[in-house]
Amino acid sequence: MNRNNVYILEDRGLLYINGQDAKEFLQNLITNNIENVSDNKSCFSALLTPQGKYLYDFIIIKHKLGFLLDCEKKNIDDLYKQLNLYKLRSKVEILNLSNEFVVANLSKEKFLEIENSKDEEGYTIKFREDPILLDPRSKKLGARLVINLEKLYLSLKKLCLEVSDVEEYYNHSHELGIPQIDTKDLQNKIFGIECNFEELNGIDFRKGCYVGQENTARIKLKDKLSKRLFAIKVINGDLNSEEITSENKNIGKLLINNKNPFALLKLENKNFNFENNLKCGDANIKALKPSWL
């Protein structure tokens, strides 16, 4: 990522959760520990099914008296409805701010030039009163600026940033093994822990109960993780099947089929051979080894 590039992430939506019970409300639902979120610290987290299957992932940012949830925009309405189902009598207000706020991505190098920044995943500061944070999943993804749309371009000008093709950012995210587009295709098909949320700082195994905690903890404690989500590179051909094979043996399933595909692949003795030539329909493919593995 070029130091002076910025990517406007129009694929992201934002919910704002505030109210007297906002912190307790989130703590009882999400995979990470909301107690660690502050004006200077943001986190990556997820909402799972009671069985521990993936539903939604998001970045949580402290904002005024509440919390912003930065989620894929395609999922924002469904996430809004899901959170309202859990709301019951909690003194919580949930607002969809996706039409008023936008997320922009900039390089880690540019972030570290800003006063009071730190080279620490999730570290959060304010720029012109708006939160800007080093991505809590991986510093290699750069930093995120969450800002009112009306203020966006003046802030980018003050930071001397040039708007660039957002596909560069999502291609980079794919190379890092972090899915951000069409994540709805993962829903109810994969356990949260199989999405590599532990490696991406998205699960706190020391916090109390949350939705899906029992199965997540069991897989971790009993060392039962036998599959993982990996980015896929197409060598040639077309991805016209879900089944992935190696030497005519089924070893996984294509889950996200777009420009940056992802598949759930079986591990052997906790490892995966990334040198294997794989088949998916008419395509020859390889799994990309993420730097965090």
C-alpha positions, -999 to 999 in steps of 0.1 A, spaced: 0 0 0 14 34 -10 20 58 19 -2 86 4 -30 65 -10 -65 64 6 -93 40 -2 -130 50 3 -147 18 16 -182 23 3 -188 -14 10 -188 -7 47 -218 3 69 -219 17 104 -242 11 133 -241 32 165 -251 16 198 -255 38 228 -276 40 260 -272 30 296 -268 -7 289 -248 -5 257 -216 -20 271 -233 -49 289 -255 -55 259 -226 -60 236 -205 -79 261 -232 -106 264 -233 -111 226 -199 -106 209 -168 -128 208 -144 -102 220 -141 -82 253 -159 -49 251 -141 -39 283 -109 -35 263 -125 -9 240 -118 27 249 -111 61 233 -76 47 225 -84 11 217 -107 -5 191 -113 -42 185 -123 -68 159 -152 -90 169 -181 -111 157 -216 -122 164 -221 -160 161 -251 -183 162 -258 -202 195 -240 -231 179 -209 -210 173 -214 -206 135 -205 -173 118 -231 -146 113 -214 -112 112 -180 -97 119 -172 -60 126 -148 -36 141 -159 -18 173 -149 18 179 -157 39 210 -175 70 199 -189 96 224 -210 76 249 -215 46 227 -199 23 202 -197 23 164 -198 -11 146 -180 -10 112 -196 -39 92 -199 -49 56 -227 -27 42 -246 -57 26 -251 -71 61 -259 -39 80 -297 -41 78 -297 -78 89 -272 -71 117 -294 -42 128 -324 -65 130 -304 -93 148 -292 -69 175 -328 -56 180 -340 -92 185 -315 -94 214 -323 -60 228 -354 -70 248 -357 -46 277 -321 -34 276 -317 4 277 -300 5 244 -305 26 212 -293 12 179 -289 36 149 -279 29 113 -255 57 104 -244 42 70 -259 71 50 -241 97 71 -207 82 79 -181 66 57 -149 45 63 -117 53 46 -85 32 46 -50 47 47 -15 32 51 1 24 84 30 47 75 6 77 71 -12 68 104 21 68 122 28 103 110 -2 116 129 4 131 163 -1 106 193 -3 75 171 12 42 181 23 12 161 -2 -11 178 -31 -30 164 -64 -14 173 -47 18 186 -71 47 181 -67 84 181 -87 114 169 -81 134 138 -103 166 136 -125 149 163 -130 117 142 -117 83 152 -87 69 132 -74 35 141 -48 10 131 -67 -21 119 -72 -44 149 -70 -75 127 -36 -68 112 -14 -37 110 -7 -47 74 -42 -37 65 -33 -1 74 -56 23 93 -93 32 92 -108 67 94 -145 68 104 -159 102 94 -190 121 85 -193 122 47 -195 160 47 -160 162 64 -143 134 44 -126 153 16 -113 182 37 -97 157 61 -82 138 32 -68 170 19 -53 179 52 -36 145 54 -23 150 18 -40 117 7 -49 107 -29 -80 87 -35 -71 54 -52 -88 24 -67 -105 5 -38 -98 -29 -55 -61 -24 -46 -72 -25 -9 -94 -55 -12 -68 -74 -33 -43 -67 -5 -68 -79 21 -73 -111 1 -35 -117 0 -35 -113 38 -62 -140 41 -89 -116 54 -123 -117 37 -143 -85 37 -166 -88 6 -196 -112 4 -191 -124 39 -228 -133 39 -218 -164 20 -201 -177 52 -232 -174 74 -242 -206 91 -217 -226 70 -185 -222 91 -176 -219 128 -163 -186 139 -131 -201 151 -126 -216 116 -127 -180 102 -93 -175 120 -108 -150 144 -83 -160 171 -54 -152 149 -71 -119 138 -76 -108 174 -113 -113 173 -119 -138 201 -112 -134 238 -112 -168 254 -109 -153 289 -141 -133 289 -174 -146 301 -203 -160 282 -214 -148 248 -236 -162 220 -218 -193 206 -192 -194 233 -197 -230 244 -188 -246 210 -161 -221 203 -144 -228 236 -148 -266 231 -131 -265 197 -103 -245 212 -98 -264 244 -102 -299 229 -79 -290 199 -107 -299 175 -99 -273 148 -98 -294 117 -107 -268 90 -97 -232 83 -108 -205 59 -81 -196 34 -78 -172 4 -77 -190 -29 -57 -180 -60 -70 -192 -94 -41 -204 -116 -63 -210 -146 -99 -221 -155 -133 -212 -140 -146 -217 -104 -178 -234 -115 -180 -259 -86 -180 -257 -48 -160 -289 -42 -123 -286 -39 -101 -317 -44 -65 -327 -41 -54 -359 -59 -91 -367 -64 -99 -364 -27 -124 -339 -13 -105 -315 9 -128 -285 11 -155 -262 -1 -155 -229 -20 -176 -205 2 -169 -170 -13 -168 -170 -51 -159 -135 -63 -128 -117 -75 -111 -126 -42 -123 -161 -34 -121 -180 -1 -125 -217 8 -129 -238 39 -101 -264 37 -93 -294 58 -61 -295 78 -39 -325 83 -22 -327 117 -31 -291 123 -13 -280 91 -21 -274 55 3 -280 26 1 -247 6 23 -262 -22 -6 -286 -31 -21 -281 -66 -59 -281 -60 -89 -284 -83 -122 -266 -81 -145 -273 -110 -126 -264 -142 -101 -243 -123 -66 -251 -110 -61 -233 -78 -38 -228 -48 -45 -218 -12 -26 -186 -1 -6 -189 31 -15 -159 54 14 -142 71 -3 -146 105 -4 -184 104 
